[in-house]
């Protein structure tokens, strides 16, 4: 896009000078915009990951409370603490979510490798069985705090 423009008048004579009028952004301006977009994207991804971790922890906490409530209801109904299998099948008073039911096991959750699981163990003294248990302890792994969380129901849990 070249246009001619009268720019000088020397001794009464006009001189025409070609002028190049390019429209658009410079490479520096474009790079600055790309860097700013990259920084905003990085901040958003970090924030999103934090929100997702908290969301999963909240779901685990809720499921753990439901497992504890189901164990307490089973104790009230059957006069003994439930096994994991009792809560997974055949007990409809308190219904566990599909995830809580499928991930429930009879050992405590103790590390991040078990973060998708829920543990339920009997409480009491000595060798504890379903008939001698004085309570149950339900555990899950909290990703945000990187630690085991315990919910005790009944007596004899530490």
C-alpha positions as CSV (number, residue, x, y, z in Angstrom):
1,X,0.0,0.0,0.0
2,X,2.0,2.9,-1.2
3,X,0.6,6.3,-1.4
4,X,2.2,9.5,-2.5
5,X,2.1,12.5,-0.3
6,X,3.3,16.0,-0.8
7,X,5.7,16.5,2.0
8,X,8.2,19.2,1.0
9,X,8.0,22.4,-0.8
10,X,11.6,23.4,-1.7
11,X,12.0,26.7,-3.6
12,X,8.4,26.6,-4.9
13,X,8.8,23.0,-6.3
14,X,6.8,20.2,-4.7
15,X,8.5,16.9,-4.1
16,X,6.5,13.8,-3.8
17,X,7.7,11.2,-1.3
18,X,6.4,7.7,-1.2
19,X,4.9,6.7,2.1
20,X,4.4,3.1,3.2
21,X,1.4,2.8,5.6
22,X,1.3,-0.8,6.9
23,X,-1.5,-1.6,9.3
24,X,-1.4,-4.3,12.0
25,X,0.5,-5.3,15.0
26,X,4.2,-5.5,15.4
27,X,5.9,-8.8,16.4
28,X,6.7,-7.4,19.8
29,X,3.1,-6.6,20.5
30,X,2.0,-10.0,19.4
31,X,4.7,-11.7,21.6
32,X,3.6,-9.6,24.6
33,X,0.0,-10.7,24.1
34,X,1.0,-14.4,23.7
35,X,3.1,-14.2,26.9
36,X,0.2,-12.7,28.9
37,X,-2.2,-15.3,27.6
38,X,0.3,-18.0,28.6
39,X,0.6,-16.6,32.2
40,X,-3.2,-16.5,32.6
41,X,-3.5,-20.0,31.3
42,X,-0.9,-21.3,33.8
43,X,-2.6,-19.5,36.7
44,X,-6.0,-21.0,35.6
45,X,-4.6,-24.6,35.4
46,X,-3.1,-24.4,38.9
47,X,-6.3,-23.0,40.4
48,X,-8.4,-25.6,38.6
49,X,-6.2,-28.4,39.9
50,X,-6.6,-27.1,43.5
51,X,-10.3,-26.9,43.1
52,X,-10.5,-30.4,41.8
53,X,-8.4,-31.8,44.7
54,X,-10.7,-30.1,47.2
55,X,-13.7,-31.4,45.4
56,X,-12.4,-35.0,45.5
57,X,-11.6,-34.6,49.2
58,X,-15.1,-33.3,49.9
59,X,-16.6,-36.3,48.1
60,X,-14.4,-38.6,50.1
61,X,-15.4,-36.9,53.4
62,X,-19.1,-37.2,52.5
63,X,-18.8,-40.9,51.5
64,X,-16.8,-41.6,54.7
65,X,-19.6,-40.0,56.8
66,X,-22.2,-42.1,55.0
67,X,-20.2,-45.3,55.6
68,X,-20.0,-44.3,59.3
69,X,-23.7,-43.6,59.4
70,X,-24.4,-46.9,57.7
71,X,-22.3,-48.7,60.2
72,X,-24.1,-47.0,63.1
73,X,-27.5,-47.8,61.6
74,X,-26.4,-51.5,61.1
75,X,-25.3,-51.6,64.8
76,X,-28.6,-50.2,66.0
77,X,-30.6,-52.7,63.8
78,X,-28.5,-55.9,64.2
79,X,-26.9,-55.2,67.6
80,X,-23.4,-55.8,66.2
81,X,-21.0,-53.8,64.0
82,X,-21.1,-54.6,60.3
83,X,-18.4,-56.1,58.2
84,X,-17.5,-54.5,54.9
85,X,-19.5,-57.1,53.1
86,X,-22.5,-56.4,55.3
87,X,-22.5,-52.8,54.2
88,X,-21.8,-53.5,50.5
89,X,-24.6,-56.1,50.1
90,X,-27.9,-56.7,51.7
91,X,-28.1,-53.6,53.9
92,X,-30.5,-51.0,52.6
93,X,-31.3,-48.9,55.6
94,X,-28.4,-46.5,54.6
95,X,-27.5,-46.8,50.9
96,X,-23.9,-46.1,50.0
97,X,-22.9,-44.5,46.8
98,X,-21.6,-46.8,44.1
99,X,-18.1,-45.4,44.5
100,X,-18.1,-45.7,48.3
101,X,-19.4,-49.3,48.1
102,X,-17.0,-50.4,45.4
103,X,-14.0,-48.8,47.0
104,X,-14.7,-49.9,50.6
105,X,-12.3,-52.4,52.1
106,X,-11.5,-54.0,55.5
107,X,-8.1,-52.3,56.0
108,X,-7.3,-48.8,56.9
109,X,-6.3,-46.3,54.2
110,X,-2.8,-45.1,55.1
111,X,-1.1,-43.5,52.0
112,X,-1.7,-41.6,48.9
113,X,-1.6,-44.8,46.8
114,X,-4.9,-45.6,48.5
115,X,-6.5,-42.2,47.8
116,X,-9.5,-43.7,45.9
117,X,-10.3,-46.2,48.7
118,X,-12.2,-46.1,52.0
119,X,-11.1,-48.3,54.9
120,X,-13.3,-49.7,57.7
121,X,-11.8,-51.6,60.6
122,X,-13.2,-52.9,63.9
123,X,-12.2,-51.2,67.2
124,X,-11.8,-52.8,70.6
125,X,-9.1,-54.5,72.7
126,X,-7.2,-57.7,72.0
127,X,-8.2,-59.7,68.9
128,X,-11.3,-57.9,67.6
129,X,-14.0,-59.7,65.6
130,X,-17.4,-58.6,64.5
131,X,-18.9,-60.1,67.7
132,X,-16.4,-58.5,70.1
133,X,-16.0,-55.1,68.3
134,X,-16.9,-52.0,70.3
135,X,-16.9,-49.7,67.3
136,X,-15.6,-49.1,63.8
137,X,-13.1,-46.7,62.4
138,X,-13.6,-45.4,58.8
139,X,-10.6,-43.9,57.0
140,X,-9.8,-42.1,53.8
141,X,-6.8,-40.2,52.3
142,X,-7.1,-36.4,52.2
143,X,-5.1,-35.2,49.1
144,X,-5.0,-31.5,50.0
145,X,-3.5,-32.1,53.5
146,X,-1.7,-35.3,52.4
147,X,-2.8,-37.2,55.5
148,X,-5.1,-40.0,56.7
149,X,-8.5,-38.9,58.1
150,X,-10.3,-41.1,60.6
151,X,-13.9,-41.1,61.6
152,X,-14.6,-43.2,64.7
153,X,-18.0,-44.7,65.5
154,X,-18.6,-46.4,68.8
155,X,-15.9,-46.9,71.5
156,X,-12.4,-48.3,71.6
157,X,-11.1,-46.5,68.5
158,X,-7.9,-44.4,68.6
